Amino acid sequence: MYELKLAEHRGQIVADSRDVARAIGKEHYRVIRMINTMRTHLNHAKNGGVKSLKFFIPATYTDEKGEERPCYYLTRMGCDMVANKMTGERGTLFTAAYVTRFHEMEAELTKRRELRAEGKPQRRSLTDMIRDNPEANRWDYKLYTDLAYKAAFGKTAAQIRKERAPGSKRHAVDLLTADELTVYQKQEIAVASLYAVGVDYEAMKAVLLTERTR
């Protein structure tokens, strides 16, 4: 069975409807149609309606042709609703998969939030140094941030985003696991430390990328 992937969206854990479709063995358009029906029932119930956003969050993605297509982010309750529509072995396996993945992701997300909070002063320090440098330009923060990504993973932030969330506008740092975030933050500290003592970009690049290949 397809391994369900989860992500963070505005502070909550969600599953992409495209991944849910793969997990339950249905075409994505059928899952979209099912969700649209559920949303209609939720929003127009006689009891005043239940907020469908608690279950299904409208979103879009860019397909291989570069065209924007609709999808949904499903919360845990949204996955519950989809699972309740299924019977037999596939329904049982899907339920087991999303319950397990949500539990794992909750622990992962807690760790990532702690790491992000710990690294915030360092990120602010680099931002402040670039802002206060009269020779800096508007692209420098991206330039040095990308250097930290390259030193950590051999890829820029845009390349990571394209690989892990094609068509998404999410920040690359939000796509890193807790272990990857630890590696990235070490390189971020190295960049800020070298910047603080006046090491220019090319020299910094030579030092950090050479260290990565050792």
N, C-alpha and C positions, 0 to 999 in steps of 0.2 A: 504493500500500500504506500502511496505517496506520503512522504514525511511533511507534515504541515509546518509551514514557516510562519512565524509571528514577528511583529515589529511594534515599535512604540509610535503612537500618534497622539500628539498633544497631551502627553502624560498618561495615556492609558494603553494597554496592550490590545492589539487587534490582529486579525487575520485578513489577508486580502482575498476578495471573492474569487480571484483567479486561482489562488492556491487552494481554496476550499473546493472549487470545481474539480481540480486535479485529485484532491484527497478523496472525494466521494465518487469519482468516476463519471462526472457529467460535463457536458459542454458548458462553457462559461455563460453563453446567452441564456441557457435554461436556468442556471442559478440566478442570474440577474432577474429573469422573469419571475422566479419564485420569490425573491426578495421584494420585488416591486409589489407583488400581491400581498405579502405579509405587511409591508409598510402601509398599504392602503387600508388593510383591516385595522392596524394599530391606530392610525391617525383618524379614522372615521368611526371608531367604536361608539356605541350608544352611551358609554360611561364618560364620554368627553374625550376619549382617545388617550392612548399611551404614547409618550414621546418615542417615536421610532428611532431617534438618534441614540437612544440608550442601547439599541440593538444593531442598527445599520447606519453607517456614516457614508453619505455619497462622496465619491472621489472620481478621479480620472487618471488615465495613464496614456502614454504615447505608444502607439503600435509600431510595427516594423516599417510601415509606410510613412511614419512621421505624423499620423493623424491621431487626434485626441479621442479616446474612447471612454465610456463610463465603466466604473467598477464600484465596489463597496468595500469599506472596512467593517469587519464584523467584530463586535465586542464578544466577551465570553458569553453574554446572554444571547447574542445573535447566533453564535455557534450552537448554543442550547436549542434555539428555535429550529435551526436547520436539522440538527440531530433528531429532534422530535418528529420530523417529517419522514425520517428514514426508518426502515425496519430490517430485520435480519442481520446477518453477519457484518455487512458493510456499515450499517448504522452503529453497531456495537464497536467496530474498529475505529470509526471516525470519532465517536464519543471518547474512547480511550485515548486516542491520539491528541485531541484538543485539550482534554483535561490535563494530561501529562505535560503537554507543551506549555500551557498557561501557567502551571505550577512552576516549571523550570524557568520560564521567562520572568515570572514575578521575582524570583530570587536573583536572577541575572540583572533585572532592571534596578533592584534595590542596590546591588553592588555598583552598577554603573553610575547611579545617582550620587552615591557616596564618593566615587572617584572624581566625578565632574565637580562636585563641591570642593574637594581637596585641591583640584587643579585650577580652580577659578582665580585665585590670587596671582598665579604665574601667568595665566593668559592675560589678565588685566595689566600686569607689569609690562609684557611685551607690547600690548596695545598702547599703553601710555608712553613708552619709550619711542615708538614709531611716531606717535602723534606729536611729541615734543621735539622730534628731530627736524630741524629746518630743511634738511636735505632730502627728507623722505618724500615719497609721492603717494598718491591715493591707492596704488596697487601693491605697496610694500607689505601690508599685512598678509594678503593672499600669497605673495611671493614667499615669505618666510614660513607661513603656515604649510604651504605645499612642500617646502624643504623638509619640514618635520615629518610630513607624510612619506616623502621619498626615503628619508633616512630610516623610517620605521618599517615601511612595507615595499619600497621600490616603486610606488605609484603616487600620483597626485590625488587630491581630494576628488576631482572630477572623474578620474578613472575608477576610483573606488565606488563612487555613486553610480556610474554607468554600469558597472559589473553587478552591483548588489541591488540596486533599485532603479532600473532603466526607466526613464520617463518621469521619475520622481523629482521633486524639488527639495527633498530632505537634505539636511547637512550631512556630510560624510561622517562626522564624529558620532552622529546618532546611529550609524550603521555598524559601528565597531562593537565587538564583544567586550566584556569587562577585561579580559586578558589582553586584547588588542589595545584597548584604551590605556592600559598601564604602560605598554610599550610606546605608544604614541606620546603620552605625557612626558616620558623620560626624554624623548627627542625634543619636545616642545621646551622643556627646561633647558636643554643644551643650547637650543637656538637663542633663547632669551639671555642666557648667561654670556654667550659669545657676542651677541648684539650689545650687551651692556658694556663690554670692554672695547667696543669699537671695531670688531672684526667685520670686514665687509662681506657681501654676499658670496662672491666667488671663493674667497678663502674659507668661509664657513661651509660652503657646499663641498669643497675638497676634503675638509676635515671630517664632516659628518658622513658623507657617502663612502669615504675610504674606510671609516670605522665599521660601516654596515657590511662591507665585503670581507672583513677579516673573520 
